[in-house]
């Protein structure tokens, strides 16, 4: 017990010394989409983000329903976790890139990116990674879940973010995250 407390104190001091606050745009602390209470009562702020970008060429034409007939898009969904002082500790995100012809997907790829920013935090690997559909199909769905922990000799606090995304041959998409 004494060793665990000493490790926790050491990790806490290191995180204060070496982690600079990384704030959201505008220099403000992040807006918490939800909070997590740690095993020792510490509070973590989780921020959800998403970005969708079209990389279509100007030569694309519109269908009768005013949707693009073909093109390529990418979508990113993920979560950031901050400590109670506003320092960014870790990020998990998944990106899907796909091209489509108006009804089916013509190419698709996806990648998940775990990033650790603070000393004491560790990425433990994926605990879930599945996908369905794909090229020559009407849709592609990718789901992944990662495991992170605050280390103090052993894992003292866990974080399990997940991302679920679906993209379509029409060019539309949806995505959600959680932990």
C-alpha positions, 0 to 999 in steps of 0.5 A, a space after each residue: 500500500 505504501 509503495 502504491 501511494 509513493 508511486 501515485 505521488 511520484 506520477 502526480 509530481 511528474 505530471 505537474 512538472 512536465 505536462 503543460 496545459 493544452 487548451 481548446 481553441 481560444 486559450 480556454 480550458 476544454 469543455 467537458 462532454 463528460 467527467 470520469 472520477 478516478 480511483 482516488 477521487 481525481 476528476 478527468 474531463 473527456 472531450 469528444 471531437 469529430 471532423 468530416 472533410 470532402 476531398 471531391 474534385 470540381 468535375 463531380 456532378 450532382 444527382 437529381 436529388 442534389 447529392 454528389 454522384 462521386 468523390 472521396 471523403 474522410 471522417 475522424 471521430 475521437 476523444 481527448 482526456 484531460 486532468 483537472 488542471 486542463 492538461 491533455 493526457 491522451 487522445 484516441 481517434 479513428 479515421 476512415 478515408 473512402 471514395 464512392 460513386 453514388 451508390 457503392 464504396 469504391 475504396 476505403 481505409 481506416 486507421 486508429 491513432 492512440 496518442 499519449 501526451 503525459 508522463 505516467 499514462 500508457 497505451 495498452 493496445 486495442 481491446 476491440 477492432 471490427 469492420 464490416 462491408 467495404 469496397 463494392 458494398 453500399 457501406 463500411 462500418 469500423 468499430 475500435 476500442 482502446 485501453 489506456 491507464 495511469 501507471 504507478 507501478 500498476 495501472 491506477 486508473 483506466 480509460 477505455 475510449 471507443 469509436 464507431 463509424 459508418 460511411 456510405 457509397 452515397 458519400 454520407 457518414 455517421 460516427 459516435 464515440 464513448 468511454 
